[in-house]
Amino acid sequence: ALGRSSEEHYQNIGGGTMDIKLYGWMINELNLSRNELLVFATVFSMRHDGWFKVSRKEIHRWVRISPRQISRIIQNLSNIGIIEHRVLCDDETGCYAEFKIPEYINQIAEKFTPTE
């Protein structure tokens, strides 16, 4: 189990080709509910520089909460500034969500995340 220490490395959730990592700083610094923490950790684990796509289906695959609840959590995380979120639509792929991790969150991550 993941302790309250920021020095804890991480706990892997899921499996397959990608692991979702829960870092101690996510618990200690962000003050999120359990489901908010799981959704944030999923999005954070899939991050790239700049904006990146993550579908509710992908998040659901990892955290097993309803797509409606995922949408509410994403909106809340966006409202409090822990993620940036936008919905884009085009003729080729339809509508999809893109996310960006704010710089201050990346700075917290760099400060507390051990080098792997």
C-alpha positions in Angstrom: 0.0 0.0 0.0 1.1 3.5 -0.7 2.2 5.4 2.4 1.8 9.1 3.2 5.5 9.8 2.6 6.5 11.8 -0.5 9.5 9.5 -0.7 7.3 6.6 -1.6 8.0 5.6 -5.2 4.7 4.6 -6.6 2.0 2.0 -6.7 1.2 0.5 -10.1 -2.5 0.1 -11.0 -3.8 -1.9 -13.9 -1.3 -3.7 -16.1 -0.7 -4.4 -19.8 1.5 -2.0 -21.7 1.1 1.0 -19.3 1.1 1.4 -15.6 -0.8 4.1 -13.8 1.4 5.5 -11.0 0.2 6.9 -7.7 3.0 9.0 -6.2 3.1 10.2 -2.6 3.0 13.8 -3.7 -0.3 13.2 -5.5 -1.8 12.2 -2.2 0.0 14.7 0.0 0.0 17.8 -2.1 -3.2 17.7 -4.2 -5.8 16.9 -1.5 -8.1 15.0 -3.9 -10.8 12.5 -3.2 -10.1 8.8 -4.0 -11.8 8.9 -7.4 -10.3 12.3 -8.3 -6.9 10.9 -7.4 -7.4 7.9 -9.6 -8.6 10.0 -12.6 -5.7 12.5 -12.1 -3.1 9.7 -11.8 -4.5 8.1 -15.0 -4.3 11.4 -17.0 -0.9 12.2 -15.5 0.5 8.8 -16.4 -0.5 9.3 -20.0 0.9 12.8 -20.3 3.1 14.2 -23.0 4.6 17.6 -23.5 1.8 20.1 -24.3 -1.7 18.9 -25.1 -2.5 15.2 -25.4 -5.6 13.0 -26.0 -7.1 10.7 -23.4 -10.6 9.3 -23.8 -13.1 8.7 -21.0 -13.0 5.0 -22.3 -9.3 4.9 -21.6 -9.8 6.4 -18.1 -12.7 4.0 -17.4 -10.5 1.0 -18.4 -8.1 1.9 -15.6 -10.3 3.3 -12.8 -13.6 1.5 -13.4 -15.9 4.4 -12.5 -18.8 5.5 -14.7 -18.1 7.7 -17.7 -20.6 10.3 -16.3 -18.6 10.4 -13.0 -15.3 10.6 -15.0 -16.7 13.7 -16.8 -17.7 15.4 -13.6 -14.3 14.7 -12.1 -12.5 16.0 -15.2 -14.5 19.2 -15.0 -13.8 19.6 -11.3 -10.0 18.9 -11.8 -10.1 21.5 -14.5 -12.0 24.0 -12.4 -9.5 23.8 -9.6 -6.5 24.0 -12.0 -5.0 20.6 -11.5 -5.4 19.7 -15.2 -6.3 21.8 -18.3 -9.0 20.2 -20.4 -10.6 21.1 -23.8 -12.9 19.3 -26.2 -12.1 19.5 -29.9 -14.1 18.3 -32.9 -13.1 17.6 -36.5 -14.6 15.8 -39.5 -12.1 13.0 -39.3 -12.3 11.8 -35.7 -15.3 13.5 -34.3 -15.1 15.0 -30.9 -12.3 14.2 -28.4 -10.8 15.5 -25.2 -7.3 16.8 -24.8 -5.5 17.4 -21.6 -2.5 19.4 -20.4 -0.8 19.2 -17.1 -0.2 22.8 -15.7 3.4 23.8 -15.2 3.0 24.2 -11.4 1.9 20.5 -11.2 4.9 19.4 -13.3 7.1 21.4 -10.9 5.6 19.6 -7.9 6.1 16.3 -9.7 9.7 17.1 -10.4 10.3 18.1 -6.8 8.9 14.9 -5.2 9.1 12.2 -7.8 12.2 10.0 -7.5 14.2 9.4 -10.6 13.5 5.9 -12.0 
